[in-house]
Amino acid sequence: MKFGLFIPQGWRHDLVGVDPAQHWGVMAGLARRADGIEDWSSIWVYDHFHPVPRPTEAGVHEAWSLMAAFAGVTGRVRLGQMCTCMSYREPTYLAKVAATVDAVSEGRLEMGIGAGWYEHEWRAYGYGFPGAGERLARLREGVEVMRQMWTTGRATFAGEHYTVDGAMCFPQPLQGTSVPGSRANGIPLWVAGGGERKTLRIAAEYADYTNFSGMPEEFSHKSQVLQEHCRDIGREYDEIVRSANFNVVIGRDEREVRERLAWVRDHYTAAGLPEDVVESTVRSFEEGPLVGTPEQVLEALADLERRGMTYAVTYFVEQAYDLSGVELFEREVLPELVDRERHGHLWHLLRGE
C-alpha cells in the first residue's frame, strides 16, 4: 500500500491562527518533512479557493501555485491535487501548467481531476454553476484534450464545451518521455469522484488512478461499478489503482482519541463556525474509518486493502499545530502496510546487489 499526506493550505480552516506571513513557512516545512520520510509516497493539496465547511475569510492558498512551489522545495515525494476542477481553467492552459510543473519537479507530478462541486465558490469566481451533466461533459472533453497535448505535443478537438485547434505543449511532460518507467500516456491521471453512471465511466476510459469513498461497503460497491465499466469498454480493471482519502484521528489509547476529537471541536469553534456546523464537522471525523488507536486504524486499512484499496491519502487536521498524531501514524501504522516491494528493492540497492 502507498500513502499520501495532505499539507494544510487553509481550505479546511487548518491554518487558522497562523500569521499569514508564516503560512508558506509552515507549508514548506511540512512538505520538506514528508519528503524526508520515505514511507510517504506523495503530498497533496485541494483545488479550492474558499474554505469549508462554510466560506469564511480564513486564508486559502491556490493549488497549482503550491504545486510549483513544492516542486522547488522537495526532491523525492510526488505532488498531487485532490482534485483539480476541470472548469476552473481551460484544459489547454491546465495541460501546459501541468507539463511545466512536471519539468520543475523532474517528473514527480500527479494530476488529480474532477468535475467540481463547490457551488458557492463557482458562483463567487464567476464560473456560474452548470448542472452535473455539463460539468461531467467538460471533464470528459478536457481530459481528452490534456491527453492529446501530453502524448503528442498537440491537441485538436471540437467538442460541445471545448474547441482546440492545434494547441501545442512543448516540451511535453517528462513523464512519458524522459522519466524511466513512466506511463506512456504522460502525467498520471487521477479521476476523482464516485458518480456511477458518468464519473466512473470516465475513470474506466482514462484514469490511471481513481479516488472515491473510503467507507468500506461503499468502496466495494464503487469498485464493482468501475469493474463493470472496464468490462464494457474492454479495459483491464487491474490497470487502475483505487485510492481513497481519509481523515485520520489517531491516539495511543481511547482517551487520547477522545482528546483529539475534542480538539477538533474546539478548533472549529475557535475558527468562528456556527455550532451546528461544528457538530456536523466533528461527526464527519468521528464516523471515518481511520479513527482510533494504531491497532484499530491498522485493522481498518487492512480491511480496505482486502477490498482493493492500495493508495490511502491521509489528512491530519491538526498538522500545522501538532505533529504528534502524524508521528504516531508514521511510527505505528506506515511500517506495517507500506509498499514492501519498494523497500526490498532499496535494500538490495544498498547492499550493491
N, C-alpha and C positions, 0 to 999 in steps of 0.2 A: 504494500500500500504506500502511496505517496501522500505528502501533506503540504498544504499551502497555508499561509498565515496572512490574514488581513492586517494591514498597517492603518492605524487610526488616521483619518483625514478630516474628521469633523462631521461627516454625514450622519452618523448615529449619535451626535452630541458627545463624541468621545474625545474632544479636545477642549471641552468647556472648562473654564478656569485657568487654562494655559494662556499666557500672554501671546497674542498673535505674532509678535516678533520672534517668539520661540517655537512656533508651530513647526517650521521646517527643521529646526534642530532636533525636535522630538521625533519627527517622522524619519529623518535621515538616520538618526541614531538607532532607531528600531529596525530600519531596513538593513543597516550595516551589521547589527547584531544577528539578525536572521541569516544574512549572507555568510556569517562565520560559523553557523551551526548546520552541519551537512544534512541533518535529518529534515530540514525544511527544504523542499524542492522549489518553492515559489513564494512570492509575496504578491498581495493583491490590494486593490482599492476599488471603490464603487464609482460608477459613472453617473453622478448626480450633482446637482447644483444647490438644492435646498435641503435642509436636514429633515430627518424623520425621527419619531413618528408624527410630528407636527412641524410645519415650517416655522422657524424662529430666526433670529439674527445671529445664531451661532455660526462661526466660520466653517466653511466647507471648501476644500481645495479641489481643483479640476483634475480629472483623472489622467488625461493624456499629457498634460504638463508634468504631472508627477511621474508618468512612465519615463519621460526623457530624463528627469532629474534623478530618479532612482537608477537609471542605467549608468549615470555618471558616478554614483557613489557606491555601487556594488560591482562585483566581478564574477559571481558564480550563480546566484539564485535567479530563477526565471521570474518574469514580470508580467502580471496579468490584471485585467479589469473585469469586474463581475457586476454587471456586464455592460459593455458599450451599447448605448441606444442607437440603432441604425439611423433614426430620423433626426438626431441632433447634429449630424454632419453629413454632407454629401458623401456617398460611398467612394467616389474617385478621390476626394480630398482625404478621407479617412484611410484609404489604402496607401496613399502617399505618406501620410503621417506615420502609419504603422511601419512602412518599409524603412523610413528614416530611423525610427526608434529601434528597429531590428538591427540596423547598421551600428547605431551608437552603442547598443548593448552587446554587440558582437554575436548576434543570433540567439538572444535569450527571451524574445517576446512571445507571449501567449495572447491570442485575440479572442476575448470574450465578446459575444454579440447577441443582442436580443431585440425584441420589438418595442420595448419600453412600456411603462405603465403609470408613472407618477403624474397624474393629471394636473395637479397644482403647478408643478414645475414646467410642464409642457406649455400651459397657457401663459404662465408668467414670462417665459422666454420668447413668446410669440410664435410658437410652433403649432398653435391650435391644439386640438386633441381628436384626431380622426378615430373612427371605430376600429375595433380589434382586427377586423378583416383587412382594412387598408394598412394598418401598422404591420401586420404579418406579411402582406404582399410586398411592402417596402423592404422588409427583412430579406425575403427570398430574392428579390431583384438585386438588392445591394450586395448580398453575399456572392451572387454570380459575377457582378462587376468586379469585386475585390479579387476573387479567384482568378479571373482573366488577367488582371493587372499584375498580380503576383507571379503567375506562372508563365506568362508570355511577354510581360512588359507593356502590354497594350490592352485596351478594352474598347469594344464597340458593342453597344447594346441599345435596343429600342424596346422599352417596357412601358407599362402604364404609368409608372411613377418616376422612372429614371431613364433618361436618354443620354447616351455617351457615344462620342464619335472620335475614336482613335486616341483616347486618353492614355498618356504614356506614364510609366512608372520605372524609371531608370535612375540609379541602379535598382534591380529587383532585390527583394529581401534576401539577406544572406541565407536564411533557411530555405532549403530547396535548391540552392545554387552553390553556395560556398561552405556550408556547415556540414561536415561529415556526419552521415547517419540521419540527417533531417528529412522530413517528408517532402516528396516531390511537388506537392501542391502548395508549398510555401509555408507561411506562418501558421502554426497550429490553430485551428478554429474551434472555439467552444460555443456551441449554440445552447443558450440558457433558456429555461422555461419548460413547463410540463404540459402545455396545451396538446391534447391528444390527437386532434384531427390535423392541425397545421404545423405547430411548432415542432413536434416530434417527427413529423414527415420531413420537414426541412432539415432537421438534425440527421435523419437517416440518409438524406441525399448528400449533405455537405460536411457534417461535423466530424472532427477528429475526437472531440470530447462532447459529452452532454453534461448538463448541470440542472438537476431538479430536486424535488423534496428529499430530505434525508430522514423523514419519518419512515420507519421500516416497511410497513404494509404498503404505503403509498409509493415508496421507492420500487418495491417489487412490481406493483401494478404498472407504473410508468415504464419500467424496463420491459415488461411484456408487450406493451403497446409499441415501444420502439422496435422490439424484435419483429413484430408483425409488419411494421412499415419496411424494415430492412428486407424481409422476405418478399414483400410485394414488389420492391424495386430491384431485387437481385443483388443486394449488398451483403457482405459478410457482417453479421451482427457484432462479432467479437473484435472487429476493427475499431469500434467506437468505445473509448474509455468513458465509463459512467462515474460522475462525481456528484458531490452534494456539499452544501455549505452548512456550517454548524456554529451556533453559539456554544461556547464552552464555559461552563461554570464548574470548576473542579476544586475540591478541598481534600485535605488529608483525612478528614473524617466528616461525619454528618453535621457536626456542629459548625465546622469551618464552611461547609457548603451553604448552610443556612446564613452564616455571616456574610458570605459573598452575595447571596441573593438580597439580603438586607442592604448591602452597599449599593446594589443596582437600583433598588427603590430610592434610597437617599440621593443617589447621583442624579436620577432623572427628576426628582423633586427639586433639587437644587438648580437644575437647568431651567426651571420655571414652567415645566409642563403641567397641565391640569391633572388633578388627582385620578380621574378615570383613565386618562391616557397612560399615566404612570403605572396604574394597576394592570392594565391590559398588556403593557410592555413587560412588566415583571412576569406575568403569566406566560408570555411567549418564551421567556428564558426558562422558566420552571418546567415547561412541558417539552422542552427539547430533549433529544436522546442523549446528549453529552453533558448531562448534569449529574454530578455525584462524585464519589471517591474515584481514585485511579482504577480500582478494580471494576467499579460499575461502568466507567467510561470505556475501559478495555472490552468489557463484555458487550457493550452496545456496538462498538466499532467492529468487533469480531462477527457479530450477527449481520451487520450491514455488509461486511466483506463477503460473507457467505451468500448474500443476495446479489453480489456482483459490483458493489461499490468499491472502487480501488483507488479513489483520489478524494481525500477529505480536505476541504478548505475551511480553516477554523478562524473564529472571531472571538477575541477576549475584550470585552467592553472596557475593562479596567487597565488595559495595557499601557496607556500613556502615563498612568499614575502609579501602578503597582505591577511588578513583574513576577510576583511570587506564584500566581496561578499558571502563567506561561512556563515558568521554570519547573513547576511540579509536573506539568504535562510533558515537558521535554525529558524530564528525568524518569518518569514512571510509565509513560504511555508510548511515546515515539519509539524507543528502542525495541519494544515488543512487536511493533507492527510495520516499521519502516521497511522499504524495499531491500530485502536481503540479498537479492542478486547483485544490486549495485555495490553493497558492502563487500560481498565476496570478490567482485571484480577488483575493487580498490585494494583489498587485502593482497591479492595476487600481484598487483602492480607494485605495491610496497615491498613485496618480497622479491621483486625482479623477475617474476615468472611470466 
